[in-house]
Amino acid sequence: MEAFECIKSRQSYRAFKPDPVPGETLQKIVEAASNSPSYTNTQPWEMAVVTGKKKDTLSQKLLELAKANAPTSPDIPAPASWPEQMLRRREEHGARRLNTIGVKREDKEGREALRLMNYEFYGAPCVAFLFMDSSLGEWSIFDMGLFAQNLILTAYSLGVGSCIQASVTEYAKEIKEFLDVAEDKKLLVSIPMGYPAPDAVLNTYRSLKKAPQEFVQWHG
Ligand SMILES: Cc1cc2nc3c(=O)[nH]c(=O)nc-3n(C[C@H](O)[C@H](O)[C@H](O)COP(=O)(O)O)c2cc1C
């Protein structure tokens, strides 16, 4: 797939076929992402890829925690507040996503069901977790973002859909324990990956994007 087409048409997928992603394809995705730029070439990325029974067991554990609203321990806390415009976008995103699947705002159960799907990795056969050392600072988080983007774009170019997740990192402590990752690593995101379910209504959701004239100043 041509790079422009890949970037322009990528979207987050939230429903997957059960078919596993072949090991060679996953290796290819990781290999391409390893070519990401980073601050003074420090390459802070560390990663766990979880599939099969191990993924199912982890998902079950997370689902139980989320259902019970168990205490959370994210390594990167959610912001306490947002600027007005972003708050509006967040609300719009939430409302439009519910609308796509026909769940009304006042339908608490429907909203909860959608929230919980995160912890089942939206049914993806594979999930990647991205970590970095907790001694690292903001530039490394920037690098991790570049790595994540290259990972999902490569995946998409090979027909593999994905959805970056912050929600699941609420249970960073339990995830690190389960994966035998040192406690002092920072879990940044989880990324379910798989072949998108073609008829799933969840995958018909398209987020709204700012137009370039809203964020670019051209000089000269
Ligand atoms: C850092 C980050 C965290 C995200 N967390 C979640 C999440 O927990 N659950 C989810 O369904 N989508 C999550 N998303 C996906 C965003 O909702 C999505 O990227 C955004 O709405 C734009 O849609 P698009 O990816 O289809 O262009 C996250 C995306 C990013 C970059």
The ligand as an SDF file (V2000), in Angstrom:
LIG
                    3D

 31 33  0  0  0  0  0  0  0  0999 V2000
   -2.8960    7.5180   23.3480 C   0  0  0  0  0  0  0  0  0  0  0  0
   -4.2100    6.9630   22.8280 C   0  0  0  0  0  0  0  0  0  0  0  0
   -5.0560    6.3080   23.6900 C   0  0  0  0  0  0  0  0  0  0  0  0
   -6.2580    5.7390   23.2140 C   0  0  0  0  0  0  0  0  0  0  0  0
   -7.0380    5.0090   24.0660 N   0  0  0  0  0  0  0  0  0  0  0  0
   -8.1280    4.3650   23.5820 C   0  0  0  0  0  0  0  0  0  0  0  0
   -8.8580    3.4620   24.4070 C   0  0  0  0  0  0  0  0  0  0  0  0
   -8.5380    3.2330   25.5760 O   0  0  0  0  0  0  0  0  0  0  0  0
   -9.9360    2.8300   23.8600 N   0  0  0  0  0  0  0  0  0  0  0  0
  -10.3080    3.0330   22.5500 C   0  0  0  0  0  0  0  0  0  0  0  0
  -11.2840    2.4310   22.1130 O   0  0  0  0  0  0  0  0  0  0  0  0
   -9.6290    3.8820   21.7310 N   0  0  0  0  0  0  0  0  0  0  0  0
   -8.5390    4.5400   22.2140 C   0  0  0  0  0  0  0  0  0  0  0  0
   -7.7990    5.3410   21.3920 N   0  0  0  0  0  0  0  0  0  0  0  0
   -8.1950    5.5230   19.9860 C   0  0  0  0  0  0  0  0  0  0  0  0
   -8.7410    6.9290   19.7510 C   0  0  0  0  0  0  0  0  0  0  0  0
  -10.0610    7.0060   20.2530 O   0  0  0  0  0  0  0  0  0  0  0  0
   -8.6980    7.2120   18.2350 C   0  0  0  0  0  0  0  0  0  0  0  0
   -7.3660    7.1760   17.7930 O   0  0  0  0  0  0  0  0  0  0  0  0
   -9.2890    8.5800   17.9000 C   0  0  0  0  0  0  0  0  0  0  0  0
  -10.6510    8.6240   18.2140 O   0  0  0  0  0  0  0  0  0  0  0  0
   -9.1150    8.9050   16.4180 C   0  0  0  0  0  0  0  0  0  0  0  0
   -9.7110    7.8920   15.6300 O   0  0  0  0  0  0  0  0  0  0  0  0
   -8.8800    7.0760   14.5290 P   0  0  0  0  0  0  0  0  0  0  0  0
   -7.7700    6.3460   15.2350 O   0  0  0  0  0  0  0  0  0  0  0  0
   -9.8860    6.1240   13.9320 O   0  0  0  0  0  0  0  0  0  0  0  0
   -8.3360    8.0580   13.5400 O   0  0  0  0  0  0  0  0  0  0  0  0
   -6.6170    5.9030   21.8500 C   0  0  0  0  0  0  0  0  0  0  0  0
   -5.7380    6.5840   20.9830 C   0  0  0  0  0  0  0  0  0  0  0  0
   -4.5390    7.0930   21.4530 C   0  0  0  0  0  0  0  0  0  0  0  0
   -3.5960    7.7680   20.4890 C   0  0  0  0  0  0  0  0  0  0  0  0
  1  2  1  0
  2  3  1  0
  2 30  2  0
  3  4  2  0
  4  5  1  0
  4 28  1  0
  5  6  2  0
  6  7  1  0
  6 13  1  0
  7  8  2  0
  7  9  1  0
  9 10  1  0
 10 11  2  0
 10 12  1  0
 12 13  2  0
 13 14  1  0
 14 15  1  0
 14 28  1  0
 15 16  1  0
 16 17  1  0
 16 18  1  0
 18 19  1  0
 18 20  1  0
 20 21  1  0
 20 22  1  0
 22 23  1  0
 23 24  1  0
 24 25  2  0
 24 26  1  0
 24 27  1  0
 28 29  2  0
 29 30  1  0
 30 31  1  0
M  END
$$$$
